[in-house]
């Protein structure tokens, strides 16, 4: 048996595999005798046979090859037309399906179980304090959810990580406070300020005001206060009077007890950022008026998904030629092509060079903890770079498609050189506004977009789940 790998390239590489043996080769080549089949199999085993020719011969003889789907990298930035390639494979070409994660949440009423990101958000009415608190509810019956045994264990581990992180942060903060506000350091800092103020005072006293001829009767001006506090009689020039009467205090009491606690800076090294959650790819393409009229009708709108996926029998449905699609859905993106993950349902972790997880939460939460809730600078950490509202695309007829799934979204690494620090306040992200939904399309550090390195196999839990297709007409 010889393993053959099939790649379907369009905007992504979708990989399949199949094993070719004597039985299957005999079906493809019914005119071959045993020796010819054995010879062809030997060529395959030696990597000498033309795979494309064998697949083409199978199609010509109406032999349907049952390819086993392996994986795809649906969210890469590859562009280009539709293409299929074949290559020789081996045991490593076969991909074991990802093991579904154990459910962490369950409904208190029905039998639903799933992950946190599978549940829905619910925003209740204002409570007695006037605040709204969102909660996760069952996606099937909108009832409350509770943690499973796995969920309880994960929550416990999360709390332990957060407690460990808080302890480390407190130790760093205490070290900084000890260094900054020690008695010796404070005295030295105070002396520097006093010397600077004395120097500034000498500069002011050395300044001389230029002579001015002032007609007191004409202007009837009252002599100005400092720095123009000159005598009303005699010369109109003189040194500027130092405005501060009291000496600078010998001791300065410094306190930040009222300041909001924010994330500290971290030492040089590598910081790996991983993001999981709802991911989606959106394309917008122009279609004809005939296509819009046909697929927006109640009779055919339910078959739009099959047609866009090239899985619809136009002849059997007697579809007019002008209403048929001549390309698969992913080719319809001449108006817009967008990719990203949902801002409101995304989890993020940051791990340092030693493998210690310094953050476990979500992306907006990291921004808030880095800047502080009261700080206006947190709004500068995000930037909306594009938007897409179907009814505001302009005059014409359009198809809008979305492919979505859940699991791993992006993995990237920030490298901080020696002598520098990882500053959480330099982290940000760019977004799209997709019909009212905020979609994150890239992470940013210090003004530079971070590359998506692809989630490593240990953390990769991507699984595609849904798609949506709609047609629009704007007059």
Phi, psi and omega per residue, in radians:
X1 nan 2.442 -3.136
X2 -2.156 2.299 3.117
X3 -1.476 2.275 3.075
X4 -2.098 2.375 -3.119
X5 -1.907 2.352 3.120
X6 -2.010 2.296 3.083
X7 -2.011 2.292 2.998
X8 -1.876 1.990 -3.107
X9 -1.847 2.188 2.875
X10 -2.456 -1.710 2.975
X11 -1.607 -0.025 3.095
X12 -2.696 2.953 3.124
X13 -1.746 1.964 3.074
X14 -1.825 2.060 -2.980
X15 -1.840 2.402 3.059
X16 -2.231 2.894 3.086
X17 -2.531 2.706 3.121
X18 -2.659 2.674 3.074
X19 -1.879 2.168 3.113
X20 -1.712 2.118 3.083
X21 -2.226 -3.026 -3.085
X22 -1.073 -0.714 -3.091
X23 -1.085 -0.819 -3.104
X24 -1.216 -0.679 3.107
X25 -1.115 -0.603 3.114
X26 -1.168 -0.560 3.087
X27 -1.237 -0.686 -3.125
X28 -1.230 -0.654 -3.107
X29 -2.105 1.342 -3.099
X30 -1.149 -0.352 -3.127
X31 -1.479 -0.155 -3.106
X32 -1.399 2.509 3.031
X33 -1.554 -3.118 -3.061
X34 -1.085 -0.685 -3.130
X35 -1.140 -0.726 -3.136
X36 -1.160 -0.676 3.097
X37 -1.130 -0.761 3.133
X38 -1.093 -0.676 3.131
X39 -1.145 -0.742 3.133
X40 -1.135 -0.718 3.131
X41 -1.112 -0.654 3.103
X42 -1.125 -0.692 3.085
X43 -1.084 -0.692 3.115
X44 -1.122 -0.766 -3.122
X45 -1.114 -0.518 3.125
X46 -1.565 -0.006 -3.138
X47 1.267 0.441 -3.065
X48 -1.804 -0.317 -3.085
X49 -1.344 2.678 3.113
X50 -1.520 1.855 -3.062
X51 -1.128 -0.755 -3.121
X52 -1.016 -0.675 -3.125
X53 -1.172 -0.695 3.132
X54 -1.135 -0.762 3.120
X55 -1.115 -0.706 3.119
X56 -1.127 -0.700 3.105
X57 -1.120 -0.653 3.099
X58 -1.092 -0.741 3.119
X59 -1.142 -0.721 -3.133
X60 -1.106 -0.559 -3.123
X61 -1.673 0.242 3.089
X62 1.019 0.614 3.052
X63 -1.700 2.017 -3.125
X64 -1.488 2.023 3.116
X65 -1.421 2.194 -3.106
X66 -1.601 1.543 -3.132
X67 -1.335 2.431 3.067
X68 -1.645 2.093 3.130
X69 -1.131 2.353 -3.131
X70 -1.883 -1.047 -3.138
X71 -2.965 2.984 2.944
X72 -2.503 2.806 3.051
X73 -2.002 1.148 -2.945
X74 -1.028 -0.394 -3.004
X75 -1.881 0.451 2.998
X76 -1.393 3.041 -3.119
X77 -1.728 0.358 -3.141
X78 -1.149 2.452 3.083
X79 -2.143 2.948 3.059
X80 2.251 3.090 -3.088
X81 -1.392 3.093 -3.096
X82 -1.382 2.326 -3.099
X83 -2.670 2.556 3.073
X84 -2.123 2.306 3.076
X85 -2.231 2.720 3.131
X86 -2.216 2.669 3.102
X87 -2.710 2.848 3.056
X88 -1.303 2.507 3.115
X89 -2.191 -3.036 3.083
X90 -2.601 -2.833 -3.101
X91 -1.085 -0.565 -3.113
X92 -1.261 -0.198 3.134
X93 -1.294 -0.378 -3.106
X94 -1.467 2.228 -3.064
X95 -1.866 2.176 3.057
X96 -1.281 2.339 3.125
X97 -1.071 2.490 3.140
X98 -1.073 2.386 3.097
X99 -1.288 2.224 3.135
X100 -1.108 2.314 3.121
X101 -1.135 2.574 3.098
X102 -1.107 2.409 -3.138
X103 -1.096 2.422 3.130
X104 -1.842 -0.267 -3.114
X105 -2.268 2.644 3.073
X106 -2.530 2.671 -3.135
X107 -1.368 2.531 -3.141
X108 -1.410 -0.187 -3.107
X109 -2.018 -1.004 -3.098
X110 -1.616 -2.978 -3.036
X111 -1.653 0.194 -3.087
X112 -1.171 2.400 2.983
X113 -2.400 2.641 3.140
X114 3.106 -2.945 3.112
X115 -1.538 2.965 3.127
X116 -1.034 -0.713 -3.094
X117 -1.333 -0.179 3.045
X118 -1.398 -0.430 -3.135
X119 -1.326 2.896 3.129
X120 -1.786 2.719 3.031
X121 -1.531 2.527 3.035
X122 -2.317 2.302 3.132
X123 -1.864 1.807 -3.107
X124 -1.299 3.044 3.078
X125 -1.137 2.836 3.094
X126 -0.954 2.405 3.062
X127 -1.480 -2.980 -3.047
X128 -1.138 -0.337 3.117
X129 -1.561 -0.039 -3.124
X130 1.485 0.172 -3.131
X131 -1.890 2.689 3.079
X132 -1.878 2.282 3.095
X133 -2.056 2.105 3.122
X134 -1.335 2.677 3.099
X135 -2.537 2.749 3.108
X136 -1.494 2.312 3.139
X137 -2.233 2.870 -3.139
X138 -1.119 2.265 3.135
X139 -1.245 -0.207 -3.094
X140 -1.628 -0.741 -3.051
X141 -2.275 0.112 3.106
X142 1.095 0.331 3.083
X143 -1.469 2.931 3.113
X144 -1.130 2.742 3.084
X145 -2.030 2.800 3.043
X146 -2.416 2.870 -3.085
X147 -1.359 2.476 2.968
X148 -1.410 -3.138 3.097
X149 -1.079 -0.700 3.087
X150 -1.124 -0.728 3.128
X151 -1.103 -0.699 3.123
X152 -1.108 -0.719 3.139
X153 -1.148 -0.747 3.123
X154 -1.138 -0.689 3.130
X155 -1.132 -0.679 3.103
X156 -1.103 -0.775 3.116
X157 -1.106 -0.672 3.126
X158 -1.115 -0.765 3.138
X159 -1.112 -0.669 3.107
X160 -1.131 -0.711 3.097
X161 -1.100 -0.779 -3.126
X162 -1.121 -0.682 3.119
X163 -1.145 -0.717 3.114
X164 -1.130 -0.725 3.127
X165 -1.142 -0.727 3.136
X166 -1.103 -0.672 3.129
X167 -1.132 -0.781 3.127
X168 -1.085 -0.704 -3.138
X169 -1.148 -0.682 3.132
X170 -1.138 -0.690 3.120
X171 -1.114 -0.726 3.096
X172 -1.093 -0.751 -3.124
X173 -1.111 -0.729 -3.137
X174 -1.129 -0.711 3.118
X175 -1.062 -0.734 3.135
X176 -1.157 -0.723 3.134
X177 -1.108 -0.745 -3.125
X178 -1.068 -0.704 -3.102
X179 -1.254 -0.683 -3.028
X180 -1.367 -0.627 -2.987
X181 -2.043 0.426 3.003
X182 -1.146 2.757 -3.079
X183 -1.048 -0.724 -3.134
X184 -1.176 -0.754 3.141
X185 -1.159 -0.659 3.137
X186 -1.148 -0.740 3.140
X187 -1.092 -0.724 3.130
X188 -1.150 -0.731 3.121
X189 -1.106 -0.731 -3.141
X190 -1.115 -0.734 3.135
X191 -1.073 -0.702 3.120
X192 -1.091 -0.740 3.129
X193 -1.136 -0.724 3.131
X194 -1.086 -0.776 3.124
X195 -1.080 -0.709 3.136
X196 -1.135 -0.712 3.131
X197 -1.170 -0.676 3.107
X198 -1.104 -0.727 3.121
X199 -1.089 -0.739 3.130
X200 -1.119 -0.683 3.134
X201 -1.103 -0.736 3.140
X202 -1.113 -0.644 3.123
X203 -1.139 -0.734 3.113
X204 -1.108 -0.773 -3.092
X205 -1.181 -0.381 3.141
X206 -1.480 -0.183 3.132
X207 -1.305 2.467 3.091
X208 -2.108 2.301 3.103
X209 -1.344 2.491 3.137
X210 -1.242 2.636 3.116
X211 -1.128 2.408 3.086
X212 -2.352 2.428 3.047
X213 -1.648 1.976 -3.100
X214 -2.047 2.208 3.101
X215 -1.569 1.755 -3.055
X216 -1.094 -0.632 -3.097
X217 -1.236 -0.628 -3.103
X218 -1.313 -0.802 -3.055
X219 -1.501 -0.545 -3.117
X220 0.904 0.690 -3.109
X221 -1.521 2.520 3.018
X222 -1.458 2.355 3.140
X223 -0.938 2.331 -3.079
X224 -1.292 2.737 3.067
X225 -1.410 -3.080 -3.101
X226 -0.888 2.393 0.185
X227 -1.656 0.233 -3.106
X228 -1.883 0.622 -3.106
X229 -1.476 1.434 -3.105
X230 -1.865 2.759 3.111
X231 -1.142 2.547 -3.136
X232 -1.370 -0.300 3.102
X233 -2.120 2.690 3.111
X234 1.470 -2.815 -3.080
X235 -1.048 2.508 -3.123
X236 -1.604 0.354 3.127
X237 -2.139 2.793 3.124
X238 2.898 2.905 -3.122
X239 -1.216 2.606 3.087
X240 -1.256 2.399 -3.106
X241 -1.511 2.288 3.099
X242 -1.113 2.199 -2.977
X243 -1.390 -0.319 -3.025
X244 -1.665 2.060 -3.063
X245 -1.464 -0.626 -3.047
X246 -1.579 2.493 3.109
X247 -1.236 2.694 3.104
X248 -1.158 2.406 -3.092
X249 -1.078 2.548 3.110
X250 -1.223 -0.535 -3.119
X251 -2.108 2.466 3.086
X252 -2.101 2.117 -3.141
X253 -1.585 2.083 -3.094
X254 -1.951 2.301 3.111
X255 -2.557 2.482 3.073
X256 -2.171 0.498 -3.083
X257 -1.114 -0.436 -3.126
X258 -1.608 -0.160 -3.131
X259 -1.297 2.540 3.110
X260 -1.304 2.397 -3.125
X261 -1.280 2.280 3.138
X262 -2.211 2.940 3.140
X263 -1.147 2.463 3.116
X264 -1.429 2.999 2.959
X265 -1.367 2.726 -3.093
X266 -2.126 2.672 -3.047
X267 -1.187 2.984 3.139
X268 -1.034 2.661 -3.138
X269 2.541 -2.956 3.120
X270 -1.765 2.413 3.122
X271 -2.207 2.020 -3.102
X272 -1.638 2.187 3.119
X273 -1.884 2.212 3.090
X274 -2.160 2.413 -3.107
X275 -2.242 2.336 3.070
X276 -2.188 2.686 3.057
X277 2.665 -2.755 3.120
X278 -1.380 2.232 -3.118
X279 -2.128 2.532 -3.133
X280 -2.592 2.597 3.022
X281 -2.079 2.284 -3.050
X282 -2.141 2.334 3.051
X283 -2.254 2.492 3.106
X284 -2.231 2.164 -3.135
X285 -2.334 2.747 3.115
X286 -1.462 2.487 3.062
X287 -2.284 3.019 -3.118
X288 -1.488 2.877 3.090
X289 -1.116 -0.654 3.108
X290 -1.092 -0.722 3.120
X291 -1.127 -0.738 3.122
X292 -1.096 -0.848 -3.093
X293 -1.036 -0.686 -3.083
X294 -1.257 -0.851 -3.007
X295 -1.479 -0.154 3.054
X296 -1.607 -0.133 3.127
X297 -1.264 2.634 -3.129
X298 -1.053 -0.525 -3.083
X299 -1.207 -0.556 -2.994
X300 -2.098 -0.122 -3.045
X301 -1.101 -0.498 3.135
X302 -1.264 -0.267 -3.132
X303 -1.740 0.076 -3.100
X304 -1.067 -0.704 -3.125
X305 -1.070 -0.775 3.133
X306 -1.112 -0.697 -3.119
X307 -1.158 -0.726 -3.131
X308 -1.194 -0.447 3.114
X309 -1.630 0.214 3.126
X310 1.004 0.668 -3.129
X311 -2.206 0.618 -3.082
X312 -2.237 2.349 -3.132
X313 -1.564 1.669 -3.117
X314 -1.103 -0.685 -3.095
X315 -1.135 -0.781 3.141
X316 -1.105 -0.585 -3.133
X317 -1.528 -0.014 -3.111
X318 0.962 0.745 3.139
X319 -1.291 2.232 3.102
X320 -0.996 2.570 -3.109
X321 -0.983 -0.701 -3.088
X322 -1.198 -0.306 -3.110
X323 -1.676 -0.115 -3.092
X324 -1.402 2.574 3.072
X325 -1.566 2.328 -3.112
X326 -1.758 0.106 3.119
X327 -2.479 2.733 3.010
X328 -1.248 2.891 -3.007
X329 -0.986 -0.659 -3.006
X330 -1.237 -0.175 3.062
X331 -1.474 -0.206 -3.140
X332 -1.580 1.508 3.116
X333 -2.688 0.552 -3.138
X334 -1.261 -0.315 3.124
X335 -1.607 -0.880 3.115
X336 -2.606 2.581 3.032
X337 -2.430 1.949 -3.017
X338 -2.260 2.643 3.089
X339 -2.502 2.540 3.093
X340 3.062 -3.042 3.127
X341 -2.322 2.609 -3.006
X342 -1.100 2.296 3.127
X343 -1.204 -0.603 -2.989
X344 -1.539 -0.002 3.138
X345 -2.577 1.029 -3.080
X346 -2.355 2.384 3.116
X347 -1.867 2.608 -3.115
X348 -2.462 2.469 2.988
X349 -2.212 2.624 3.043
X350 -2.223 2.194 -3.102
X351 -2.098 2.355 -3.115
X352 -1.519 -3.055 -3.043
X353 -1.089 -0.490 -3.131
X354 -1.509 0.061 -3.125
X355 1.445 0.180 3.127
X356 -1.498 2.269 3.139
X357 -1.422 1.900 -3.102
X358 -1.596 -0.208 3.083
X359 -2.626 2.426 3.060
X360 -2.544 1.877 -3.102
X361 -3.039 -2.337 3.046
X362 -2.238 2.973 -3.022
X363 -1.183 -0.870 3.106
X364 -1.051 -0.595 3.118
X365 -1.133 -0.644 3.102
X366 -1.127 -0.731 3.109
X367 -1.057 -0.769 -3.119
X368 -1.143 -0.734 -3.138
X369 -1.220 -0.504 -3.136
X370 -1.279 -0.711 -3.053
X371 -1.724 -0.470 -3.020
X372 1.678 2.479 -3.054
X373 -1.131 -0.565 -3.074
X374 -1.459 -0.191 -3.051
X375 -1.435 2.311 3.097
X376 -1.301 -0.293 -3.095
X377 -1.158 -0.337 -3.126
X378 -1.147 -0.436 3.109
X379 -1.271 -0.409 3.125
X380 -1.345 -0.177 -3.105
X381 -1.373 -0.230 3.128
X382 -2.092 2.613 -3.134
X383 -2.488 2.160 3.061
X384 -1.479 2.107 -3.030
X385 -1.857 -0.228 3.135
X386 -2.883 2.891 3.078
X387 -2.567 2.804 3.121
X388 -2.594 1.906 3.017
X389 -2.088 1.997 -3.027
X390 -0.884 -0.675 -3.064
X391 -1.398 -0.026 3.108
X392 -2.091 0.488 3.116
X393 -1.428 -0.154 -3.067
X394 1.783 3.045 -3.091
X395 -1.171 2.371 3.102
X396 2.503 -3.049 3.108
X397 -2.098 2.368 -2.981
X398 -2.421 2.714 2.913
X399 -2.012 2.359 3.108
X400 -2.095 2.108 3.136
X401 -2.108 2.602 3.123
X402 -2.386 2.261 2.993
X403 -1.940 2.221 -3.093
X404 -2.370 2.770 3.081
X405 -2.833 -3.000 -3.115
X406 -2.328 2.763 3.114
X407 2.109 -2.529 -3.046
X408 -1.171 2.332 -3.120
X409 -1.892 -0.917 -3.020
X410 -2.753 2.578 3.003
X411 -2.365 2.324 -3.110
X412 -2.577 2.810 -3.100
X413 -2.199 2.312 3.027
X414 -1.821 2.161 -3.131
X415 -1.851 2.089 3.134
X416 -1.843 2.096 -3.101
X417 -1.288 2.806 3.104
X418 -1.004 2.456 -3.118
X419 1.562 -0.153 3.111
X420 -2.066 3.027 -3.115
X421 -2.294 2.675 3.010
X422 -1.420 1.923 -3.086
X423 -1.770 1.917 -3.136
X424 -0.991 -0.429 -3.117
X425 -1.291 -0.198 3.084
X426 -1.583 -0.061 -3.140
X427 -1.522 2.479 3.104
X428 -2.808 -2.977 3.110
X429 -2.753 2.775 3.122
X430 -1.890 2.621 -3.020
X431 -2.342 2.813 2.915
X432 -1.990 2.578 2.974
X433 -1.779 1.835 -3.095
X434 -1.851 1.659 3.104
X435 0.912 0.709 3.103
X436 1.688 -0.192 3.113
X437 -1.698 2.373 3.105
X438 -1.590 2.084 -3.097
X439 -2.012 2.175 3.082
X440 -1.419 2.234 -3.113
X441 -1.979 -0.240 3.067
X442 -2.853 2.620 3.056
X443 -1.716 2.615 -3.032
X444 -2.316 2.459 2.974
X445 -2.355 2.182 3.131
X446 0.959 0.681 3.075
X447 1.443 0.019 -3.102
X448 -1.991 2.296 3.093
X449 -1.146 2.363 3.140
X450 -1.557 2.386 -3.128
X451 -1.302 2.534 3.024
X452 -1.497 1.966 -3.102
X453 -1.504 -0.137 -3.068
X454 1.492 2.266 -3.085
X455 -1.127 2.310 3.107
X456 -1.187 2.741 -2.983
X457 -1.049 -0.506 -3.119
X458 -1.131 -0.550 -3.064
X459 -1.928 -0.059 -3.075
X460 -1.313 1.999 3.105
X461 -2.296 0.594 -3.098
X462 -1.183 2.460 3.010
X463 -2.654 2.181 3.097
X464 -1.264 2.542 -3.035
X465 -2.362 -0.560 -2.999
X466 -2.676 2.836 3.049
X467 -2.569 2.779 -3.101
X468 -2.545 2.426 -3.114
X469 -2.356 2.322 3.126
X470 -2.520 2.600 3.055
X471 -2.012 2.595 -3.063
X472 -2.398 2.604 2.985
X473 -2.244 2.165 3.109
X474 -1.967 2.138 -3.120
X475 -1.645 nan nan
